[in-house]
Amino acid sequence: MAQTQNQSDEFYSRFYDQLLESQTWPGAYLFKFIVKSESEHLNTLKSFFNQYSPEFSEKLSSKNSFTSLSIKVKMENPDKVIEIYKKVSTLEGIISL
């Protein structure tokens, strides 16, 4: 079932509040994604973080079909975190954790 815009807005609003409560801003934030290993979007995903001096960590699944990608970056505020998740959501086949 597709999310409606209201459901999406509600999700991001709750997520924003959780980020405010759970983190110190500005501060380090760890993004985690699962991507099909042969995905053309892996490099696109990484490019979203170029301006943040990212620390990338990749791990292949046991059958090498998926890549777990962790990205540690310094984020200024929850809005920046949500902005990146919204950009990533436009890429097909990427799971945000």
VENDA-V201756 format. One record per backbone hydrogen bond with DSSP energy under -1.0 kcal/mol. CO is the residue of the C=O (numbers start at 0). NH is the residue of the N-H. E is the energy in kcal/mol with one decimal. If there is no record, write none. Layout:
[[CO,NH,E] [CO,NH,E]]
//
This chain:
[[3,7,-2.4] [4,8,-3.0] [5,9,-2.7] [6,10,-2.5] [7,11,-2.5] [8,12,-2.1] [9,13,-2.4] [10,14,-2.7] [11,15,-2.4] [12,16,-1.9] [13,17,-2.3] [14,18,-2.6] [15,19,-2.3] [16,20,-1.9] [17,21,-2.2] [18,22,-1.4] [26,74,-3.0] [28,72,-2.3] [30,70,-2.7] [31,96,-2.8] [32,68,-2.9] [33,94,-2.7] [34,66,-3.4] [35,38,-2.3] [40,44,-3.1] [41,45,-2.2] [42,46,-2.0] [45,48,-1.8] [46,49,-1.2] [48,51,-2.3] [49,52,-1.0] [54,71,-2.4] [56,69,-3.0] [58,67,-3.3] [60,63,-2.0] [64,36,-2.3] [65,60,-2.7] [66,34,-2.6] [67,58,-2.0] [68,32,-2.5] [69,56,-2.2] [70,30,-2.9] [71,54,-2.0] [72,28,-2.9] [74,26,-2.3] [76,80,-1.2] [77,81,-2.5] [78,82,-2.3] [79,83,-1.8] [80,84,-2.2] [81,85,-2.4] [82,86,-1.8] [83,87,-2.8] [84,88,-1.9] [86,89,-1.4] [87,90,-2.2] [94,33,-2.2]]
//
